[in-house]
Amino acid sequence: MLVIQENISLKNYNTFHIDAKAKFFVEVKSEDEFAELQNTEIWKEHPHFFLGGGANILFTKDFDGIIIKNAIMGKHILREENDTIFIKAGSGESWAKFVNRCVEQGYQGLENLALIPGTIGGSAVGNIGAYGTEAKDVIYEVEYLEVPSIEYRVPSTKHNETNVAPRKILRNAECKFAYRESIFKHELKNKVFITAVIFALKKVKDATPLKQAVADIVAIRKTKLPDPAQTGTAGSFFKNPTVTEKKYLELKEKYPELISFPAGELVKLAAGQLIELTGLKGYTQGNVGVSVRHALILINLGNGTGEEMM
Ligand SMILES: Cc1cc2nc3c(=O)[nH]c(=O)nc-3n(C[C@H](O)[C@H](O)[C@H](O)COP(=O)(O)OP(=O)(O)OC[C@H]3O[C@@H](n4cnc5c(N)ncnc54)[C@H](O)[C@@H]3O)c2cc1C
């Protein structure tokens, strides 16, 4: 049964712990509940925003619409082909728990992505990555429902049928995955509700090395990253920028220690090092600041607002 709440604080629904308010808030546990939502007056009259674990969101103001908290759960094996196992996971499932479960079962491919907060749906939107692995390396397909923008929602007074679009699928190559990028951040931004992701993982006989790899990654992450349950943060806030060769050489002359990586005709720089060079690591202002442990991480020191963070 769908429960639409009004004037809800989002503080417990984003890892930055920003106390923004949502005019309407609804938890959706199934495609049927999403269809039910689309038959309400509130849906027809308000903009929407899909929320997973809120681990990659900075609310800069209250939201005068409906926040759809994704709670579509469930995971099951679709099929096995030789040593590849295809697993379908509901988009509202916890990413970190999914990784642990797969590793326990001896399904290889997710180990480097252990302990990343958020949901299965969020992993596809952001093409999450860590330690040389990205979600795109293991995502086979993404299932979604198309969502009409507000001007195309049929008023229920004129039309009592639900206009729910059929389920659609994007293959990996169609998702336009790139460094923390996907089609869901651009052409399909807020236009689709990702309901499930299908992963292709390798089945191995002995799960011990996978478990060890996860234990190692978790240990490293715990020393480097704040625990979002204790400290408001969304992890690395900045992407590594690319500059022209000319700009790189200028900077290198000024900062001989500059770290760089080739990126086609451009040069990629380490955003964390750039922030450290400006002396901003550990800097605080009001209720927000840059982590002392990791220059890419912005933190909420208590009652920080999204505006302060910007
Ligand atoms: C401590 C910490 C460490 C982190 N470490 C990493 C890291 O190592 N690597 C990395 O890549 N990221 C990292 N992150 C960022 C974050 O964990 C990921 O981006 C995560 O995938 C966000 O998922 P989410 O469910 O919380 O998405 P949200 O923050 O809820 O949403 C992000 C975007 O996706 C959209 N969205 C979410 N679910 C759906 C859906 N079902 N359908 C349509 N749109 C949807 C939202 O509308 C929003 O635009 C870290 C964050 C924290 C707090």
The ligand as a Gaussian input file, in Angstrom:
#p B3LYP/6-31G(d) Opt

LIG

0 1
 C       31.632000       7.377000       2.016000
 C       31.339000       7.296000       0.545000
 C       32.218000       6.642000      -0.295000
 C       31.971000       6.562000      -1.673000
 N       32.861000       5.905000      -2.464000
 C       32.637000       5.825000      -3.797000
 C       33.564000       5.131000      -4.644000
 O       34.556000       4.565000      -4.196000
 N       33.299000       5.105000      -5.973000
 C       32.186000       5.698000      -6.513000
 O       32.004000       5.622000      -7.737000
 N       31.282000       6.340000      -5.731000
 C       31.487000       6.422000      -4.396000
 N       30.592000       7.084000      -3.595000
 C       29.401000       7.719000      -4.194000
 C       28.111000       6.863000      -4.088000
 O       28.287000       5.816000      -3.182000
 C       27.716000       6.286000      -5.446000
 O       27.585000       7.300000      -6.410000
 C       26.395000       5.496000      -5.345000
 O       26.268000       4.671000      -6.466000
 C       25.163000       6.379000      -5.224000
 O       24.035000       5.524000      -5.205000
 P       22.693000       5.968000      -4.506000
 O       21.739000       4.843000      -4.578000
 O       22.978000       6.508000      -3.158000
 O       22.230000       7.136000      -5.477000
 P       21.554000       8.546000      -5.073000
 O       22.584000       9.376000      -4.414000
 O       20.301000       8.310000      -4.311000
 O       21.198000       9.087000      -6.500000
 C       22.217000       9.483000      -7.397000
 C       21.570000       9.841000      -8.749000
 O       21.039000       8.669000      -9.333000
 C       19.641000       8.808000      -9.566000
 N       19.030000       7.516000      -9.257000
 C       19.275000       6.732000      -8.172000
 N       18.551000       5.601000      -8.255000
 C       17.840000       5.671000      -9.403000
 C       16.897000       4.807000     -10.042000
 N       16.539000       3.637000      -9.510000
 N       16.369000       5.195000     -11.224000
 C       16.728000       6.379000     -11.786000
 N       17.603000       7.237000     -11.231000
 C       18.147000       6.888000     -10.051000
 C       19.175000       9.909000      -8.630000
 O       18.012000      10.560000      -9.118000
 C       20.395000      10.814000      -8.624000
 O       20.387000      11.653000      -9.752000
 C       30.805000       7.156000      -2.214000
 C       29.890000       7.801000      -1.358000
 C       30.152000       7.869000       0.015000
 C       29.150000       8.535000       0.914000

